[in-house]
Amino acid sequence: MRFIVVVILVFLIGAAVFADSRHSERRLLRADPDALLADSALLRFAADRGRSLFLVHCASCHGVSGAGDPLNGVPDLTDSDWLYGTGRVADIEQIIEYGIRSRNSRAWSLAIMPAYARPHPNPADKNIRPLSPGEIGDLIEFLFRQQGREADAAAASRGAALYTGDAGCYDCHSADVKGDSAIGAPNLADRITLYGDGSRDALYQSIAYGRQGVCPAWIKKLSAAGIRETAVYVYSMSHPRVERSHPGDVANAN
Amino acid sequence: MPTDQKVNPPPWRDPTRVSSVRSFALMTFGALIGLFLAGYSLFTARGVSSLSVPAEDVALVNQQPISRSDYLILLQTLYGVDLSHATREQRQKALNDMIREELFVQRGKELDLASSDPDVRSALVNAVELEISEDAITAQPNEATLRDYYTTHPERYVSEGSMNVRDWVFRADDHGGLAAALEALKSPVIPAETLARLHARESGKTQGDEFYFAAKIHLGDQLFAAARELPDGAASRPIQLSDGVHVLYMVSNKRPVPFDFAKARPQVLNDYRNHAIEQLKAGDESFLRKRANVRIAVDLR
């Protein structure tokens, strides 16, 4: 008799845990992703489950800690610099769901860094002409000057004219060189670099041979709950106080 | 009242005795669990008729779900607001738009528009190709695979060569001038008066430091072929063209240099993925052709 009681109890406890988990999952899915920050219990639930998904699906590129890999253009997810969107949970969720240049029709794929040392820098845009080695050098000096680093003044002036003129850089990176997170064009005025160490050589490599990193679309591989859990976990990486915080902390975390 | 009388437990509590009450209770409990599990699966599984809208969706239109995340994206696109800041009218408008779209898509399927509308056909072909691509992109190749790809395609991972070459043109009949020019061109700086004396002019085809592909376009195939072999500070042999005799002087020639794997890796990954996508597309097409029943008109066989 005791055995039966134990079996029933174990079953009931398991069912209760499962039901609670499903309930939390449903709450998570029905919540406004950006309003989640006000519910620390739900946030913790999502971040805990998101971590295991991140390790399986994202860590192979972004690293276990999410610090990225500048050699390969994998962004750091632990800082507060967001290339696409503003780092809201909803923005992160959209990237995980549809990817970046993933060939999904809803992916972020507008911004492609042309390869200016190739005959056709951007096959999709015939108006972009190649640059000469000297012109690329001028652009690099211009960017160095914008970052407050030592630069050749004459070359930087020529680079400025190219930036806002023939080379068409302003079109994505904006006239003030601060990028455009609405299309994923990086801010070139700060020292945060997606590729390489920000040296002249690294900049030359980017301008001459182009960049077009890819983040896969996970919509077919992960459930809706899994995508949101991963998004919450990624959010928590750049907001370390989120997982143990109450709403006041979260609001000030960044 | 006797106080030491032993109380016998009821028969359903004694596992050593058969109890129809206990059997019935356990059977009922088991049946309830079974019904619960069956009901849960029936009403929550994807693709079946559901009584409730799954949490990840905002609506079901003829059992076709409308994704909540797509709804949030539409709200953001239409009004620039998230769900908690959207007004009731905004939410309703976005939802109605999505329901309308789903209804029209379903109607389009009923009408079999894919068989007659070239735009729908083209969209379907693109969508299927994208679907294939996504699978290839999600699969992350390991480093050994990428290195292997890099070593088997070395020609793709080289820098673009560049040159700064000067192109002098002489009159075809001025043999003496040519000989003098070849001597003069050995000097890195050639005074204009020297060239004038030699009756030479600069062709104007080259524009300082240029990448190879640009120099090739400007110089033409014949002159470029001669130029790319010249080391820094060397002059070419005279090359007879329709506009005179050309002599090239190479100021600097930076030949293409192979990138090491670390530098080339982002490009290797892209190329590898593109290659995998093309292979998958070919594989899918082959599979579709194999299972299809294709009959071709007699005159086109």
Interface residues (C-beta under 8 A of the other chain):
Chain A: M1 I4 I8 F11 E25 R26 L29 R30 D32 P33 D34 A35 S60 C61 L71 N72 G73 R88 A90 E93 Q94 E97 G99 S102 R103 N104 S105 R106 A117 R118 P119 P130 S132 P133 G134 Y195 Q205 A208 Y209 R211 Q212 G213 V214 P216 A217 W218 K220 K221 S223 A224 A225 I227 R228
Chain B: R13 D14 P15 L26 F29 I33 A55 E56 S67 R68 S69 L72 I73 Q76 D82 L83 S84 N126 A127 L130 S133 E134 D135 I137 T138 Q140 S159 E160 S162 Q207 G208 D209 E210 F211 F213 A214 A262 K263 R265 P266 Q267 L269 N270 R273 I277
